[in-house]
Each structure stands twice: as structure tokens, then as C-alpha cells.
């Protein structure tokens, strides 16, 4: 069961990574990191079943780090989009004021 989950998560990560490299569109990078974190969690569970404590801790730390980075990416991308819209609105409004001031 864990092997199947690990392969599924690895395929998802490879597809999203390949899509980003081919199209130069990295908007799905947070999803890739999220699925990579789940893959690390599954790998940690596999190592726990085998009794390898050191690898369990390494996988757990990697899982937590990747989960933190992916969630941060989700929230910052939403915040970034809202700030860009506000800046874009301000620039357009300011440009119209300047253009109207210099129009004859």
C-alpha cells in the first residue's frame, strides 16, 4: 500500500515538475512541493516499518520542511496576487491622472 502511494506521489511530482520545466510556468510549484512532502511522509512510514529510526527522523524532518514551504507558497502566492492587483490599480489610476494633466 505504501509503495503504491509513494509511486503515485512520485509520478505526480514528476509530471508537475516536467510541466514547469517545459512551459516555464511555475505556478504549480507549491502543489509539487506538497506532493513531495507527502511522498517523504510515506517514505518515513516505510522506514518506520523496517525499524530504521535514523531514516524515519530524516524523512520526518524533510516532510515537515517541505510541508511548511509548500503552505507558505500557497499563502504567499495568494497574497502576492492581491498585492499585484492593488499596485496595478494604483499605477493605472496614477497614469491616468498624469496623462490628463499633460493632455492639451
C-alpha positions as CSV (number, residue, x, y, z in Angstrom):
1,X,0.0,0.0,0.0
2,X,2.7,2.4,0.9
3,X,4.8,1.5,-2.1
4,X,1.8,2.3,-4.4
5,X,1.3,5.7,-2.6
6,X,5.0,6.5,-3.0
7,X,4.9,5.7,-6.7
8,X,1.7,7.8,-7.2
9,X,3.2,10.8,-5.4
10,X,6.5,10.4,-7.3
11,X,4.6,10.4,-10.7
12,X,2.6,13.4,-9.7
13,X,5.7,15.3,-8.7
14,X,7.5,14.3,-11.9
15,X,4.6,15.4,-14.1
16,X,4.2,18.8,-12.4
17,X,8.0,19.3,-12.4
18,X,8.2,18.4,-16.1
19,X,5.3,20.7,-16.9
20,X,7.1,23.6,-15.1
21,X,10.4,22.9,-16.9
22,X,8.8,22.6,-20.4
23,X,6.4,25.5,-20.2
24,X,8.5,27.8,-17.9
25,X,5.3,28.2,-15.8
26,X,5.9,27.6,-12.2
27,X,2.5,28.4,-10.7
28,X,2.0,24.8,-9.7
29,X,5.3,24.5,-7.9
30,X,3.6,24.7,-4.5
31,X,1.5,21.7,-5.4
32,X,4.6,19.8,-6.4
33,X,6.3,20.6,-3.1
34,X,3.1,19.5,-1.3
35,X,3.1,16.1,-3.1
36,X,6.8,15.8,-2.5
37,X,6.2,16.3,1.2
38,X,3.5,13.5,1.2
39,X,6.0,11.3,-0.6
40,X,8.6,11.9,2.1
41,X,6.0,11.1,4.8
42,X,5.2,7.8,3.1
43,X,8.9,7.0,2.8
44,X,9.2,7.7,6.5
45,X,6.4,5.4,7.3
46,X,8.1,2.7,5.2
47,X,11.3,3.2,7.1
48,X,9.4,3.0,10.4
49,X,8.0,-0.3,9.4
50,X,11.6,-1.5,8.6
51,X,12.8,-0.3,12.0
52,X,15.3,2.3,10.7
53,X,14.9,5.1,13.2
54,X,17.5,7.5,11.7
55,X,15.9,7.4,8.3
56,X,12.5,7.9,10.0
57,X,13.7,11.2,11.6
58,X,15.3,12.4,8.4
59,X,12.2,11.7,6.4
60,X,10.0,13.3,9.1
61,X,12.2,16.5,9.1
62,X,12.1,16.6,5.3
63,X,8.3,16.1,5.3
64,X,7.8,19.0,7.8
65,X,10.1,21.3,5.9
66,X,8.5,20.6,2.5
67,X,5.1,21.0,4.0
68,X,6.0,24.3,5.6
69,X,7.5,25.6,2.3
70,X,4.5,24.4,0.2
71,X,1.9,26.0,2.6
72,X,4.0,29.2,2.7
73,X,4.0,29.2,-1.2
74,X,0.2,28.7,-1.2
75,X,-0.4,31.7,1.1
76,X,2.3,34.0,-0.3
77,X,1.1,33.4,-3.9
78,X,-2.4,34.4,-2.9
79,X,-1.1,37.4,-1.0
80,X,1.2,38.3,-3.9
81,X,-1.7,38.2,-6.4
82,X,-3.8,40.5,-4.3
83,X,-0.9,43.0,-3.9
84,X,-0.2,43.0,-7.6
85,X,-3.8,43.8,-8.3
86,X,-3.7,46.7,-5.9
87,X,-0.4,48.0,-7.3
88,X,-1.7,47.6,-10.9
89,X,-4.9,49.6,-10.0
90,X,-2.9,52.3,-8.3
91,X,-0.5,52.6,-11.3
92,X,-3.3,52.8,-13.8
93,X,-5.1,55.5,-11.7
94,X,-1.9,57.5,-11.3
95,X,-1.0,57.2,-15.0
96,X,-4.5,58.5,-16.0
97,X,-4.0,61.5,-13.6
98,X,-0.6,62.3,-15.1
99,X,-1.8,61.8,-18.7
100,X,-4.8,64.1,-18.1
101,X,-2.6,66.7,-16.5
102,X,-0.4,66.9,-19.6
103,X,-3.1,66.5,-22.3
104,X,-4.0,69.6,-24.2
